[in-house]
């Protein structure tokens, strides 16, 4: 029901708090891109 919203929130949490490297960001975007509307 809220899996898409949760995934997006997780993505934002990772992006805002961990500040990963570009390579890691690309990996995260690849994993979550299909879940973000």
N, C-alpha and C positions, 0 to 999 in steps of 0.2 A: 504493500500500500504506500509506504513512504521510503522504499529502498532507493529510488532515484534521488530524492531529496537528501537522504542520509549520506549516500555516496558523494554527492556534491559538497555537503558540509565537511565530510572527511577530507576531500580534496582541498577545500579552502583552509582547513585546519593545518594540513601538512604544508601547504604553500605559505601560510602566514607565520607559522611558528617554527618550522624546522629550517626553512630557507635552504633547500637542497641545491646541489650543483645543477648546471644545465642538463647534464646527462641524466641525472636522477629525475629532473622535472620532465624530460621527454618520456622517460619510462612511466612516470605517474600519469602524464597526459594520455599516453597510449592505453594505459589500463582503465582510466576513468572516462575517456572521451566518448565511449559508447554508452555510458550511463548518464552523461550530462546532456539534457535536452537543448 
